[in-house]
Amino acid sequence: MNDPDFTLSAGPVTASARTLAALGSPITYHYDPAFLDCFRRTERKVAQLLQTAADVVLMQGEAVLGLEAAARANIEAYAATCGRAFPSPAIEALLAALTRLECNPEE
């Protein structure tokens, strides 16, 4: 069995020689111009793949970041169907918005 070059599983996992070598190389930080250039190229490629001229948002973070973004998008869409503007992006405003939304878009 060949060791994977890259895994997304939580440990314990085996690491290939290529992965171990990469771990010993200098770190490219998120504010490094080389990283930013690579990140922008990736955004453009994703936009091409999705065939969109809209902004592509690639988020760096833990999985919960994606869940929070999905929740916010759904709440904004629900608020829009009710004819209401979505409040501040702060979490307190998010919770307050949840309690204020009373309409049912299927009515």
C-alpha positions, -999 to +999 in steps of 0.1 A: +000+000+000+013+035-009+014+062+017-009+092+007+007+125-003-019+144+016-047+133+039-076+152+055-081+127+083-075+133+119-046+114+133-030+091+138-020+088+101+011+080+082+030+108+065+049+103+032+085+114+029+073+142+007+050+155+034+077+152+061+101+171+039+075+199+034+071+201+071+108+209+074+107+237+048+103+274+056+068+285+064+049+307+040+026+329+060-009+341+049+004+377+045+034+367+024+032+381-012+039+346-026+010+331-006-013+360-016-005+355-052-012+318-050-044+324-031-056+349-058-047+325-086-067+298-068-097+321-064-096+328-102-094+291-110-124+284-087-143+311-105-135+296-138-145+261-126-178+275-113-182+296-144-190+327-125-180+364-126-191+368-090-166+371-062-153+338-050-147+336-012-122+310+000-122+310+038-092+298+058-101+284+092-116+255+110-146+236+098-169+256+120-161+287+099-179+271+070-208+261+091-211+297+105-209+311+070-236+287+057-259+296+087-254+333+080-262+329+043-294+310+051-305+335+077-298+364+052-318+346+025-347+340+050-346+376+061-347+387+024-378+366+018-395+383+047-386+417+033-363+425+062-327+437+061-302+415+079-287+432+110-251+435+121-228+405+114-220+404+151-231+372+168-254+390+192-272+406+163-274+372+146-291+357+176-314+387+179-324+383+142-333+347+148-357+357+175-373+385+154-379+365+122-415+356+124-427+352+088-429+319+070-417+323+033-440+294+023-472+313+033 
